Amino acid sequence: MATEAGRTTAPSEDRALVGPNLLAVLDGVTAKPETGCAHGVGWFADQLSAEILRFAHLEPAAALAEAIKHAAELHVSTCDLDHPDSPSVAVAVVQIKDDVLRYLVLGDSTVVIDTKRELLVVSDRQTNRTAGAKVADVEHALTGEVAMQDVRRVAVLSDGAARAVDLFNLFDWRQALELMAANGPDDLIRKMRAVEKEDAKGVDWPREKISDDATVVYLDR
């Protein structure tokens, strides 16, 4: 596992989870000036992370739904959870249970599963759907499963880390997995940061954030 804040002046709003039967990355959505919430995005990411671990015995969609419900209960009496910019996070979960790997992706985080037959890359960059205060958000998640006997390795990344492949084209996904197998996920982030610094004004690679929070969880069988 590797994680690094995008700026030295602010804490990361990414969270990484490694539980008995799951891996997950949560990527906090940058807060607007008005959110209707007295808490920050980091606080919400912490609460949702804890709740996902609490319900890790359930399948990913059910676990996330329960996590959203219980995280909302923690601040429904103090915050306006109907505000359109209430804190939210992109979520990517991989669960290993009953010899099956199940995955869930909600938002622009990424799950990469290397199987004996194919390389499966799951991310949703077409919508603004993320996990916030409404259980109904889970309906928009991308889900699926793969027999564990077919799985070679898996990686879960926030969009700030996935840009090493998706934006900067430093390598393809198979090469990225090979790099992490050889040197660990921190090397992927290190190589990406070098490119970000070389293009500090976003000229060669136009992007909204010059440097974003980056988190990777990698599992090799």
N, C-alpha and C positions, 0 to 999 in steps of 0.2 A: 504494500500500500504506500502511496506517496501523495502528498498534498502540499500546495504552496499558494499563498495569497497572491493576487494579482498586483497589489500595491503594498508598499511598506508602511503606508500611512493609515491603512484600514485593515481590520481583521478579515479573514476569509469568511465568506458566507456559504462555502461548501461544507458538507459533512460526509464522512465515510463510515460505513458500518461493516463490521465483520462479526457475525453471530455464529452460534452453533450450526445453523443450517442455511445461512443466507449471507449474501454480500449486497451492499447497496451504496449508492452515491446520491446525495441530495444537493441540489444546486439552487441557492436562494436567488429569487428574482430581485433585481435591483429595485429598491424602494422608490416610489414617487414621493414628491414633497408632502402630499396628504394621503394617508393610508386608512384613516379611521381607527388605527390601532396604536395603543400606547407602547407596544413592544416593537423591537426591531426584527428584521428578517432573520438575523442570526438566532435570536431567541426562538422564533417559530421553528427554524430548522432543527434546533436542539430538541424542542418538545416533540416534533413529529418523528425525529430519529428514535427517541426513547420509546415512543408508542409503537413504532414499527417493530422494534426488537421485542416489545412486550407481546405483540400478537404474531410473532414469527412462526408459531405453530399452525397458523392458518395459511391458505394459499395466498400468493402475493396480492391479488386484487382485494380479497377479503381483509387481509392484514392492513393494507393501505386505507381501506374504507373505515375500519375501526380506529386506526391511528388518527385519521382526519377528524372523526367524530370526537374522540377523547381529547385531542389537542385543542379543538374548538371550545370544548367545555371549560378549559383552563382560563379562557379570557373572554368568554361570551358576555359576562356580566360587566366588564370594564371597557370593551371595545366594540366598534361597529363592524361586525363580521359580514354585513351586506355591502360594505363599501367596495366598489369595483377594483380598488387597488390595495385591498387587504393583503398582508404578507402571504407569499406563496413560494413554492419550490418546484423545480423539475425533479423528477424521481426516476431512478433506475434500480431495479431489484432483481437479483438472481437468487433463487431458492433451490436447494438440493434436498429432495425428500422422496422416499419410496422409490429410489433408483431413477428418479426423473428430475431433470433440471427445468425449472419453470422460470420464466422471465416476465418482467413488466417494465414498460417504459412510458412515462407520462411527461411530455415536454422534450426539450432538446438534449437531454442526457443520452448516452449511447451504451448499448450492450453489444459486445462482440463475442460470438461463440464459434470456436473452431471445432468442427466435427470431422468425422472420418469421411464425410461426403461433400461438405461445403463449408464456406465461411459465411456465417449469418451475422449481419450488421443491422441492429434495430435502433432507430431514433425517429423522433417526430419533430421535424423542423418546419412543418407546413402550417402549424397552428400555434396559438398562444396558450394552449391548455396546459395548466400546471396544477399541482396539489395545493389547494388553499383551505378555505373554511367549509366547503361544501362536499359532502360525501358523493354527490352526483358527478364531481370532477373525475372520479375513477372510471366512469363509463367511457371516457375518451382515451384510456390507456391502451397501448399496444401490448398484447400478451401472447404467450405461446409456450410450448414445452418441447424438450428434446430428451430422448432416452440417455441416461448418463453413460451407458456403455459406448455411445457414439461420440461423447465429448472428450476432446483432447485438452482444451484450455479455454478460459473465458476472461474477459476484461470488462470492467464497468467504468465509464468515464463521464465526468462533467463536460459540458461543451467547451470550457476553457482549456481542457486537455485534449479533447477530440480535434480541436483546430489544428493540431500538429499534422493530422491527415486531411481533414476536411477543408481547411483553409490554406495552410502553408505547403501542403503536398510534399512534406519531407520524406514520406514513405507511404506505401499502401498499407492496408490493415494487416495483411499477413506479415509484412516486414516489421510493422509496429509490434506485433506479438512476438516476433523473433527477437527484436531488440529488448523487450521487457523480459523475455525468458533468459536472455544472456546477461543483462545488466541491471534488471529491476525497473519498475515503472518510473522511478525518479530520473532515470536517464532520458526517458521520453520528454519529461517536463523540462529538463535541463537543455536539451537540444532545441526545444521549441522556444524557450526563453531567449536563447542566443539569437534566433531569427527575429523575435519581437524587438530586441534591442537594436539590431541592425536596421530595422524599419520602424524606428521610434515615432515617426510622424504618419505612419499608415499610408505611405505613398505606393509602395509595391504591392501591398496586401491591404486594401481599404477595409476597415473594420470599425465597429462602433466602440469597442474597448481595445485600446492599444495592448493592454496586458490584463488578462482575466484570471480570476481564481481557477486553479487547475487541480483536479483530483482524479486519481486512478486507483482502482483495486484490481489486482491481477491474481488469477488462480491457475496453476499449472498442475496437471495430474501426474 
